[in-house]
Each structure stands twice: as C-alpha cells, then as structure tokens.
Amino acid sequence: MSKLILFLFTLLLFVCTGLSDSHAQIMNERYNKLAFQLSAGTQGVGGDFHFGVARQLSLRAGAAFIPVKANNVFTISGFQSTNNVSVKFSNIHLMADFAPFVKAQGFRLVAGAGYLYKATGGLEVIPTGTYNVGNYNLTPADLGKLNIDVSWKGVAPYLGIGLFKGIPKRRFNVNFDFGTYYMSQPRTRVVGTEMLADNYKLEPQFNSNLKNYRWMPVMQMNFNFRIR
C-alpha cells in the first residue's frame, strides 16, 4: 500500500513539475476557471467543483454515492431461504487532472485519492424451510439468520485517464473518466443467530479469500457546467 501511495505521489509530482522548458511558461499562466460537474457511473452519482489552475492542470474536489439493494439475487441448492444484498459506497475525493499534450487537451491523466467513509457490502440470509433432523422438526425460527458484512472503509489512492476537457471551453461539455481506486484490505464480520450463531468462525477464511479484492474500477460520464 505504501509503495503504491509513493508511486502515485511521485507521478503527481512529475505531472506538476516534469514539463519541458518550452511549456513552463504556459503552465505558469494562472487561470481563473471554475466549473461544476455532475457524474454518473460505477462509483454511483456525485458532484465535483473543478478549479482551473493552469492551461494544462486543474483540480477537482467532490463526493460520490452508490446505494444498491436487491432481494433474492441467488439461490442455495437444497436450502430454502430468502436473501438480501446491499452495497453502499460513499466517498469524498480530491483529484488532479493534467493534460500532457498542449494541442490535445482532451486527453487527461488523473491522479488523486478518495476517503471512503462508507464502503460496505452486506448479505442477509433468512431460512424459510422446515427441516427434519432425527426426531426434530427445525423451523426457520430455530435455524435463525445469517448476516455477512464486508468493509473497505479508509483512504484509497486513485489513478486513471480522462477523455475530453475537464473544464468546458464555453458553458457546457460532456467528458469521461476511466480509472481505479486501490482500497484498503477488506474486513469481514459474520453474525448469525440461533443454530447459525457459530458461523462467526468463518471470518478469518472470508478475510483470506477477499484480501485481494481491493480494486474499485471507475467508469463514469461527467456533465460539466462552467461557472466562470
């Protein structure tokens, strides 16, 4: 994780300072540009304020939200149950957009980080069938229910590219972002009731199985409105 953050910081430093002498004067020109961006994509919906710093460099700060809930998205063979799945990702972020080519500013390199103050996936399994075990009939109330929650909360570096200008030349434009967050290692919590209560012992195995699920891809469309 620390190596990745160091790499992103070095890249961002290069983006801001590693220009040829012929471009240095252009980069030092101050631009008093401001735009508001509405976005929709794999990280949900959100909004950013976009600040023009120089001809080829801009900064944006904003937030995004993705609440998703679904019922009975899968079945368990031989086990009658209902299930509820929820995904909640909310972040605040700060990004730097750099256009490396003076004559093609529609291509942007994007680096930054987000703080995922809510980044969870949840699964609830509720038995609905009755089962015969020996001389006993086990009802759904006897079996209980099972909840599995996974959290990626924390700071997540971001790296990606953008297509078309970040700040409109006139009043409005549409552009796209493609990249990924590198999230913290997920933490799992398993809570069961009644006969399913012992499933908390599965937490270490879940954590091991999910330890590499740390990449959150971003594909989004942005609607940009220039304020000044």
LUMFI-160566 format. One record per residue (C-alpha): residue in one letter; x, y, z. Coordinates in steps of 0.5 Angstrom, whole numbers, padded with zeros to 4 digits, always signed. Layout:
// residues N
aXYZ
...
//
This chain:
// residues 228
m+0000+0000+0000
s+0006+0005+0002
k+0009+0003-0004
l+0003+0005-0009
i+0002+0012-0005
l+0009+0013-0006
f+0009+0012-0013
l+0002+0016-0014
f+0006+0022-0010
t+0012+0021-0015
l+0007+0021-0021
l+0003+0027-0019
l+0010+0031-0017
f+0012+0029-0024
v+0006+0031-0027
c+0006+0038-0024
t+0014+0040-0025
g+0016+0035-0030
l+0015+0039-0036
s+0020+0042-0042
d+0022+0049-0041
s+0018+0051-0047
h+0012+0049-0044
a+0014+0052-0037
q+0011+0059-0038
i+0005+0056-0041
m+0004+0052-0034
n+0005+0058-0030
e+0000+0062-0033
r-0006+0063-0028
y-0013+0061-0030
n-0019+0064-0026
k-0023+0058-0028
l-0029+0054-0024
a-0034+0049-0026
f-0039+0044-0023
q-0039+0037-0025
l-0045+0032-0024
s-0042+0025-0025
a-0046+0018-0026
g-0042+0011-0027
t-0039+0005-0023
q-0038+0009-0017
g-0045+0012-0017
v-0047+0019-0017
g-0044+0025-0015
g-0041+0032-0016
d-0035+0036-0016
f-0032+0043-0016
h-0027+0044-0022
f-0022+0049-0021
g-0017+0051-0027
v-0010+0052-0024
a-0006+0053-0031
r-0007+0052-0038
q-0006+0044-0037
l-0007+0043-0030
s-0014+0043-0026
l-0016+0041-0019
r-0023+0038-0017
a-0026+0036-0010
g-0032+0033-0009
a-0036+0027-0007
a-0040+0021-0010
f-0045+0016-0007
i-0048+0009-0009
p-0053+0006-0005
v-0056-0001-0008
k-0060-0006-0005
a-0063-0013-0008
n-0067-0018-0006
n-0066-0026-0007
v-0061-0025-0012
f-0058-0032-0012
t-0061-0039-0009
i-0057-0044-0005
s-0058-0051-0007
g-0062-0056-0002
f-0063-0050+0003
q-0070-0046+0002
s-0068-0038+0004
t-0069-0031+0002
n-0063-0026+0002
n-0062-0019+0001
v-0056-0016-0002
s-0054-0009+0000
v-0048-0005-0003
k-0046+0002+0000
f-0040+0006-0002
s-0040+0014-0001
n-0033+0018-0002
i-0030+0025-0002
h-0024+0026-0006
l-0019+0030-0009
m-0016+0030-0016
a-0011+0033-0020
d-0013+0033-0028
f-0006+0034-0032
a-0007+0035-0040
p+0000+0032-0042
f+0000+0035-0049
v-0001+0042-0051
k-0005+0041-0057
a-0009+0035-0055
q-0012+0038-0048
g-0018+0033-0049
f-0013+0027-0046
r-0012+0028-0039
l-0008+0024-0034
v-0012+0024-0027
a-0009+0022-0020
g-0011+0023-0013
a-0014+0020-0007
g-0021+0019-0004
y-0023+0018+0003
l-0029+0012+0003
y-0032+0014+0009
k-0038+0008+0008
a-0035+0002+0003
t-0039-0004+0005
g-0042-0010+0002
g-0048-0014+0006
l-0051-0020+0005
e-0057-0023+0010
v-0059-0030+0009
i-0066-0032+0012
p-0068-0039+0012
t-0075-0040+0010
g-0076-0048+0010
t-0077-0053+0015
y-0072-0059+0016
n-0073-0066+0019
v-0066-0068+0024
g-0067-0074+0027
n-0074-0074+0031
y-0074-0066+0031
n-0077-0061+0026
l-0073-0055+0025
t-0077-0049+0024
p-0074-0042+0021
a-0074-0039+0028
d-0070-0045+0030
l-0065-0044+0025
g-0064-0036+0026
k-0061-0032+0020
l-0054-0030+0018
n-0051-0023+0016
i-0044-0022+0013
d-0042-0015+0012
v-0035-0013+0009
s-0032-0006+0009
w-0027-0003+0005
k-0027+0004+0009
g-0021+0008+0009
v-0016+0012+0004
a-0016+0010-0003
p-0011+0013-0008
y-0014+0014-0015
l-0010+0013-0022
g-0014+0014-0029
i-0015+0018-0035
g-0020+0022-0038
l-0023+0024-0045
f-0025+0031-0047
k-0023+0037-0043
g-0025+0038-0036
i-0027+0045-0036
p-0031+0047-0042
k-0029+0052-0046
r-0035+0055-0047
r-0041+0054-0042
f-0042+0046-0042
n-0039+0040-0044
v-0039+0032-0043
n-0033+0028-0041
f-0031+0021-0039
d-0026+0018-0033
f-0023+0011-0033
g-0019+0009-0027
t-0019+0005-0021
y-0019+0006-0013
y-0014+0002-0009
m-0018+0001-0003
s-0016-0002+0004
q-0016-0009+0005
p-0023-0011+0007
r-0025-0013+0014
t-0031-0018+0014
r-0036-0019+0020
v-0040-0025+0020
v-0046-0025+0025
g-0051-0031+0026
t-0057-0032+0031
e-0060-0039+0034
m-0057-0045+0030
l-0053-0041+0025
a-0049-0037+0031
d-0043-0041+0030
n-0041-0038+0023
y-0037-0032+0026
k-0032-0037+0026
l-0032-0036+0018
e-0029-0029+0019
p-0021-0031+0018
q-0023-0035+0012
f-0027-0030+0009
n-0022-0025+0010
s-0017-0029+0007
n-0021-0030+0001
l-0022-0023+0000
k-0016-0020+0001
n-0014-0019-0006
y-0021-0015-0008
r-0018-0008-0007
w-0019-0005-0014
m-0025-0001-0015
p-0026+0001-0022
v-0029+0007-0024
m-0032+0009-0031
q-0036+0015-0031
m-0040+0020-0035
n-0039+0027-0033
f-0043+0033-0035
n-0039+0040-0034
f-0042+0047-0033
r-0037+0052-0033
i-0039+0058-0028
r-0033+0063-0030
//
